[in-house]
Amino acid sequence: MADFTIIVTGDEEIAARLARLRNAEQELRTPMQRSVEKLRAELALYPPPPEGSTYRRTGTLGRRWLTSISGLVGKAYNTTVYAPYVQDEEQQAGVHRGRWQTVQSVGRKLQEEIMADLMETIARLLNG
């Protein structure tokens, strides 16, 4: 069977940009790691205990905030069964409402900073 080959030549700038884009996932890993770590660190913070509380905190909820990155998806997540009742807007128990930060409120708080970090890397990849 006969082959037909097309070769684009003459535009080294475009070729260089395409080469950078091939490495985009690898290049975005560093700002993605910074982003999920910011989320994890913020979510792990405890509010002050309620006045008069005698409950002794174990710190488990804070320690179980973890991160993962797979491709272009970064996650901050918690492995405790009760985390949603403490830090999820939709499931948060009334006793925690207004005291504990939620996943959603932390995401909104850090969104602009995280996006700026990622966009800086994307702009560098596109513009070289």
C-alpha positions in Angstrom: 0.0 0.0 0.0 1.3 3.4 -0.9 1.9 6.1 1.8 1.2 9.8 1.5 3.1 12.0 3.9 2.6 15.7 4.6 5.4 17.7 6.2 4.9 21.2 7.5 8.1 23.2 7.3 9.2 26.8 7.7 7.5 27.9 10.9 9.8 27.1 13.8 7.8 29.3 16.2 4.7 27.2 15.8 6.7 24.0 16.1 8.2 25.3 19.3 4.8 26.2 20.8 3.4 22.7 19.9 6.4 21.1 21.6 5.7 23.1 24.8 2.0 22.1 24.7 3.0 18.4 24.5 4.5 18.9 27.9 1.6 20.9 29.3 0.4 18.2 31.7 3.9 17.8 33.2 4.4 21.6 33.3 1.0 22.1 35.1 1.8 19.5 37.8 3.8 21.9 39.9 1.2 24.7 40.2 -1.5 21.9 40.6 0.5 20.6 43.6 0.7 24.0 45.1 -3.0 24.5 44.6 -4.2 21.3 46.2 -1.7 21.8 49.1 -3.2 25.3 49.7 -6.6 23.7 49.8 -5.5 20.9 52.1 -3.7 23.2 54.5 -6.7 25.6 54.8 -9.2 22.8 55.2 -7.1 21.2 58.0 -7.4 24.4 60.1 -9.6 24.1 63.2 -11.7 26.9 64.5 -11.4 27.8 68.2 -13.6 25.6 70.4 -16.9 26.9 71.4 -16.9 28.8 74.7 -17.3 26.5 77.6 -16.7 23.4 75.6 -15.0 20.5 77.4 -14.7 18.3 74.3 -11.1 17.2 73.7 -10.2 17.4 70.0 -8.3 14.5 68.5 -7.0 16.3 65.4 -8.1 13.4 63.2 -10.2 15.5 60.8 -7.3 17.8 60.1 -4.8 15.1 59.7 -7.0 13.2 57.2 -7.1 15.9 54.6 -5.1 14.5 51.7 -4.3 15.4 48.1 -4.0 13.6 44.8 -3.2 14.6 41.3 -4.1 12.5 38.3 -3.5 14.1 34.9 -5.0 17.5 35.0 -7.3 16.8 38.0 -6.2 17.8 41.4 -8.1 16.8 44.6 -8.1 17.7 48.2 -10.2 15.1 50.1 -10.8 13.8 53.6 -11.0 10.1 54.6 -13.0 10.5 57.8 -16.6 9.3 57.6 -17.8 12.4 59.4 -16.0 15.1 57.4 -19.1 16.0 55.3 -21.0 16.7 58.5 -18.4 19.1 59.6 -17.0 20.7 56.4 -19.6 20.3 53.5 -22.1 23.1 53.0 -24.9 20.7 52.0 -24.4 18.2 54.8 -22.9 20.3 57.6 -24.5 19.7 60.9 -26.1 22.7 62.6 -23.6 22.6 65.5 -20.7 23.2 63.0 -22.5 25.8 60.8 -20.8 29.2 61.0 -17.8 27.9 62.9 -16.1 25.4 60.6 -15.0 26.4 57.1 -16.6 24.3 54.4 -14.9 22.8 51.3 -17.0 25.1 49.2 -16.1 28.3 51.1 -12.4 27.5 51.1 -12.6 26.8 47.3 -14.3 30.2 46.7 -11.7 31.9 49.0 -8.7 30.4 47.2 -10.1 30.2 43.6 -8.7 33.5 42.3 -5.2 32.7 43.7 -5.2 29.2 42.4 -6.4 30.2 38.9 -3.8 33.0 38.7 -1.1 30.5 39.4 -2.4 28.0 36.8 -3.0 30.7 34.2 0.6 32.0 34.6 1.9 28.6 33.7 -0.6 28.2 30.8 0.3 31.7 29.4 4.0 30.8 29.6 3.4 27.5 27.7 1.4 29.3 25.0 3.6 32.3 24.6 7.0 30.8 25.4 
